């Protein structure tokens, strides 16, 4: 399906049962909450989706299930995070077969590729498919920065059309726009910088806490794009303690706990991750529950 890299794209968590199997009914419940809130597409198999511990069969089931439930109304994007170009090419081909509408593409995993190797990796995968590709630029977590000069080299790939901006440097949005105009769509990939980057011209938000709080996330996006900054700021300030869960190494456990408390998820994760316990769990639960207790009333027609 044809779509725009624009709006709120949840990086959905993968729901598991207490027997470590896919929990598709719970996944559907969360997906329905996202759609009802007005999201613009979904991303599967990202960091929050615990991609590194999913089998290819599980990825296929998730993609096909999401496509079936969305019934062509919203794009389903599959993340590719592999250490081998060969395997990444296989994943890109499978995504097309399964019906995914686009790809989110990380640099090579585990090996710290240099600029030439990283650009070649991106080009090789993009040239193998006609699916639109969003490059995920997250040097903080994945140790490889995709520089402006590298994005300049990638312009030859017509289907590389978007950037997930996760450098944690809000000025990079302005640098990208100054250098490339509207050649690339820019989606903020860091929850705690989302409003700032949207105000600076980002086209969308690949969101994490949206998994637990879809209405508030979409409302911030819509208010900013409508120029209603004061109204958006009020929600964003309430949201910030929760959004900070997105920038912790245990973001998967933290956000899944928030989903559970919001009634649209569970805290089950797949090993080597473990469910939170003890003082850490109590601390994160208190933060989440305090946020829910103070949840703002969203007014229609803001």
C-alpha positions as CSV (number, residue, x, y, z in Angstrom):
1,X,0.0,0.0,0.0
2,X,1.1,3.6,-0.6
3,X,1.5,5.7,2.5
4,X,3.3,8.8,3.9
5,X,6.0,8.8,6.6
6,X,3.9,11.2,8.6
7,X,2.2,11.2,11.9
8,X,2.4,8.9,14.9
9,X,3.9,5.4,14.2
10,X,3.9,3.3,17.4
11,X,6.9,1.0,17.8
12,X,4.7,-1.8,19.2
13,X,5.8,-4.2,21.8
14,X,5.4,-7.9,21.2
15,X,2.9,-9.4,23.6
16,X,3.8,-12.8,25.2
17,X,1.9,-15.2,27.4
18,X,3.3,-16.5,30.7
19,X,4.3,-19.6,28.6
20,X,6.5,-17.4,26.4
21,X,4.3,-17.7,23.4
22,X,2.9,-14.9,21.2
23,X,-0.2,-13.4,22.8
24,X,-2.1,-12.3,19.7
25,X,-5.4,-11.5,21.5
26,X,-3.6,-9.1,23.7
27,X,-1.7,-7.7,20.8
28,X,-5.0,-7.1,19.0
29,X,-6.4,-5.3,22.1
30,X,-3.5,-2.9,22.1
31,X,-3.6,-2.5,18.3
32,X,-7.3,-1.5,18.5
33,X,-6.5,1.1,21.2
34,X,-3.9,2.6,18.9
35,X,-6.2,2.7,16.0
36,X,-9.0,4.3,18.1
37,X,-6.6,7.0,19.2
38,X,-5.8,8.0,15.5
39,X,-2.3,6.6,14.9
40,X,-1.0,6.7,11.3
41,X,0.9,3.4,11.0
42,X,2.6,0.7,13.1
43,X,6.2,-0.6,13.3
44,X,6.8,-4.2,14.3
45,X,10.0,-5.9,15.4
46,X,11.8,-2.8,16.7
47,X,13.7,-2.5,19.9
48,X,10.5,-2.4,21.9
49,X,9.2,-5.4,19.8
50,X,12.2,-7.4,21.2
51,X,13.3,-8.1,17.7
52,X,16.5,-9.8,18.7
53,X,14.6,-12.7,20.4
54,X,11.8,-13.2,17.8
55,X,12.0,-16.0,15.3
56,X,11.3,-15.4,11.7
57,X,8.1,-17.4,12.0
58,X,6.9,-15.1,14.9
59,X,7.7,-12.0,12.8
60,X,5.7,-13.5,10.0
61,X,2.7,-14.2,12.3
62,X,2.8,-10.7,13.7
63,X,3.0,-8.9,10.4
64,X,0.3,-10.9,8.8
65,X,-1.9,-10.6,11.9
66,X,-1.5,-6.9,12.0
67,X,-2.2,-6.5,8.3
68,X,-5.4,-8.6,8.7
69,X,-6.7,-6.6,11.7
70,X,-5.9,-3.2,10.1
71,X,-7.6,-4.3,6.9
72,X,-5.6,-2.0,4.7
73,X,-6.4,1.1,6.6
74,X,-2.9,1.7,8.0
75,X,0.6,0.7,6.9
76,X,2.5,-2.1,8.7
77,X,6.3,-1.4,8.8
78,X,8.8,-4.2,9.7
79,X,12.1,-3.3,11.3
80,X,15.3,-4.9,10.1
81,X,18.1,-5.2,12.7
82,X,20.6,-7.8,11.5
83,X,24.4,-8.4,11.8
84,X,24.6,-9.9,8.3
85,X,23.8,-8.2,5.0
86,X,22.7,-11.6,3.7
87,X,20.2,-12.1,6.5
88,X,19.0,-8.5,6.2
89,X,18.3,-9.1,2.5
90,X,16.3,-12.2,3.3
91,X,14.3,-10.3,5.9
92,X,13.5,-7.5,3.4
93,X,12.4,-10.0,0.8
94,X,10.2,-11.8,3.4
95,X,8.7,-8.5,4.5
96,X,7.5,-7.9,0.9
97,X,6.0,-11.4,0.7
98,X,4.2,-11.1,4.0
99,X,2.6,-7.8,2.9
100,X,4.5,-5.2,4.9
101,X,4.1,-1.6,3.5
102,X,7.6,-0.4,4.4
103,X,10.9,-1.1,6.2
104,X,12.7,0.5,9.1
105,X,16.4,-0.2,8.7
106,X,19.1,-0.1,11.3
107,X,22.8,-0.2,10.6
108,X,24.6,-3.5,10.9
109,X,24.3,-5.0,14.4
110,X,27.2,-6.1,16.5
111,X,29.9,-5.0,14.1
112,X,30.7,-1.2,14.2
113,X,30.8,-0.6,10.4
114,X,32.6,2.4,9.1
115,X,30.8,5.0,6.9
116,X,31.5,3.3,3.6
117,X,30.4,-0.1,4.9
118,X,27.3,1.4,6.5
119,X,26.2,3.2,3.3
120,X,26.9,0.1,1.2
121,X,24.8,-2.0,3.6
122,X,21.9,0.5,3.4
123,X,22.1,0.8,-0.4
124,X,22.3,-3.0,-0.9
125,X,19.1,-3.6,1.1
126,X,17.2,-0.6,-0.4
127,X,18.2,-1.7,-4.0
128,X,16.8,-5.2,-3.3
129,X,13.2,-4.0,-2.8
130,X,10.7,-1.5,-3.9
131,X,9.4,-1.0,-0.4
132,X,9.9,2.5,1.1
133,X,12.7,2.5,3.6
134,X,13.2,4.6,6.8
135,X,16.8,4.7,8.1
136,X,17.0,4.5,11.8
137,X,19.8,6.8,13.0
138,X,20.5,6.0,16.7
139,X,24.2,6.3,17.5
140,X,23.6,6.5,21.2
141,X,22.3,2.9,21.4
142,X,23.7,1.3,18.3
143,X,27.1,3.1,18.1
144,X,26.9,4.0,14.4
145,X,26.0,7.6,13.4
146,X,24.5,8.2,9.9
147,X,26.0,11.6,9.1
148,X,24.6,14.2,6.7
149,X,27.3,13.2,4.2
150,X,26.1,9.6,4.4
151,X,22.5,10.6,3.8
152,X,23.8,12.6,0.8
153,X,25.2,9.4,-0.6
154,X,21.9,7.6,0.1
155,X,19.9,10.0,-2.0
156,X,20.5,7.9,-5.1
157,X,18.2,5.2,-3.5
158,X,14.8,6.6,-4.4
159,X,13.0,4.4,-1.9
160,X,15.0,5.6,1.1
161,X,12.5,8.3,1.9
162,X,12.6,8.8,5.7
163,X,14.8,9.1,8.7
164,X,14.1,8.0,12.2
165,X,16.0,10.8,14.0
166,X,17.3,9.4,17.3
167,X,20.6,11.2,17.7
168,X,19.2,13.0,20.7
169,X,20.4,16.2,19.2
170,X,17.3,18.3,18.3
171,X,19.4,20.6,16.1
172,X,19.9,17.7,13.7
173,X,16.4,18.2,12.5
174,X,17.3,21.7,11.4
175,X,20.5,20.5,9.8
176,X,18.6,17.8,7.8
177,X,16.0,20.2,6.6
178,X,18.7,22.8,5.7
179,X,20.7,20.2,3.7
180,X,17.9,18.1,2.1
181,X,14.7,20.2,2.2
182,X,11.8,17.7,1.9
183,X,13.9,14.9,0.3
184,X,13.6,12.9,3.5
185,X,10.7,12.8,5.9
186,X,11.9,13.1,9.5
187,X,10.3,11.2,12.3
188,X,11.5,11.8,15.9
189,X,12.5,8.5,17.6
190,X,13.1,9.8,21.1
191,X,10.0,10.3,23.2
192,X,11.5,12.9,25.4
193,X,12.4,15.2,22.4
194,X,9.3,14.6,20.4
195,X,7.5,17.9,20.9
196,X,10.7,19.9,20.4
197,X,11.4,18.1,17.1
198,X,7.9,18.4,15.8
199,X,8.0,22.1,16.5
200,X,11.2,22.3,14.5
201,X,9.7,20.6,11.5
202,X,9.8,16.9,12.0
203,X,7.0,15.1,10.1
204,X,6.2,12.5,12.6
205,X,7.0,10.5,15.8
206,X,8.0,6.9,16.1
207,X,6.7,6.6,19.6
208,X,7.3,4.3,22.6
209,X,5.0,5.3,25.4
210,X,2.2,5.5,22.9
211,X,2.0,1.7,23.5
212,X,0.5,2.5,26.9
213,X,-0.9,6.1,26.3
214,X,-2.0,6.3,22.6
215,X,-4.5,9.1,23.0
216,X,-2.1,11.5,24.7
217,X,0.6,10.8,22.2
218,X,-1.6,11.4,19.1
219,X,-3.1,14.5,20.8
220,X,0.3,16.1,21.2
221,X,1.2,15.5,17.6
222,X,-2.1,16.9,16.4
223,X,-2.0,20.0,18.6
224,X,1.6,20.8,17.5
225,X,0.7,20.5,13.9
226,X,-2.3,22.7,14.4
227,X,-0.1,25.3,16.0
228,X,-1.7,24.9,19.4
229,X,1.6,24.9,21.3
230,X,0.3,25.9,24.7
231,X,-2.3,23.1,24.7
232,X,0.3,20.5,23.6
233,X,2.8,21.7,26.2
234,X,0.3,21.1,29.0
235,X,0.0,17.4,28.0
236,X,3.7,17.1,27.3
237,X,4.7,18.3,30.7
238,X,2.4,15.8,32.3
239,X,3.7,13.1,30.1
240,X,7.5,13.8,30.5
241,X,8.1,11.5,33.6
242,X,6.5,8.7,31.7
243,X,8.3,9.5,28.5
244,X,11.6,9.2,30.3
245,X,11.0,5.5,30.6
246,X,11.7,5.3,26.8
247,X,15.4,6.3,27.2
248,X,16.4,3.7,29.8
249,X,18.2,0.3,28.9
250,X,15.1,-1.4,30.4
251,X,12.6,0.5,28.2
252,X,11.0,-2.7,27.1
253,X,10.2,-3.8,30.7
254,X,9.2,-0.3,31.8
255,X,6.9,0.3,28.9
256,X,5.3,-3.1,29.1
257,X,4.6,-2.5,32.8
258,X,3.0,0.8,31.8
259,X,0.9,-1.0,29.2
260,X,-0.3,-3.5,31.8
261,X,-1.3,-0.6,34.2
262,X,-3.1,1.1,31.4
263,X,-5.1,-2.1,30.7
264,X,-3.8,-2.8,27.2
265,X,-0.8,-5.1,27.8
266,X,1.1,-7.3,30.1
267,X,4.6,-7.3,31.7
268,X,5.8,-10.6,30.2
269,X,9.1,-10.3,28.4
270,X,11.3,-12.8,26.7
271,X,14.7,-13.9,28.2
272,X,17.3,-12.8,28.6
273,X,15.1,-9.9,29.7
274,X,13.3,-10.6,33.0
275,X,10.2,-9.2,34.5
276,X,10.9,-6.4,37.0
277,X,10.9,-7.2,40.7
278,X,11.6,-5.8,44.1
279,X,12.4,-2.1,44.7
280,X,12.9,-1.4,41.0
281,X,9.5,-2.7,40.1
282,X,7.9,-0.7,42.9
283,X,9.6,2.5,41.9
284,X,8.6,2.2,38.2
285,X,5.0,1.2,39.2
286,X,4.7,4.3,41.4
287,X,5.9,6.5,38.6
288,X,3.4,4.9,36.2
289,X,0.5,5.0,38.7
290,X,1.2,8.6,39.6
291,X,1.0,9.5,36.0
292,X,-2.2,7.6,35.4
293,X,-3.7,9.3,38.5
294,X,-2.9,12.7,37.1
295,X,-3.8,11.8,33.5
296,X,-5.2,15.0,31.8
297,X,-8.7,15.1,30.4
298,X,-8.4,15.4,26.7
299,X,-10.9,17.8,25.2
300,X,-12.2,17.1,21.8
301,X,-11.6,19.9,19.3
302,X,-8.6,21.3,21.1
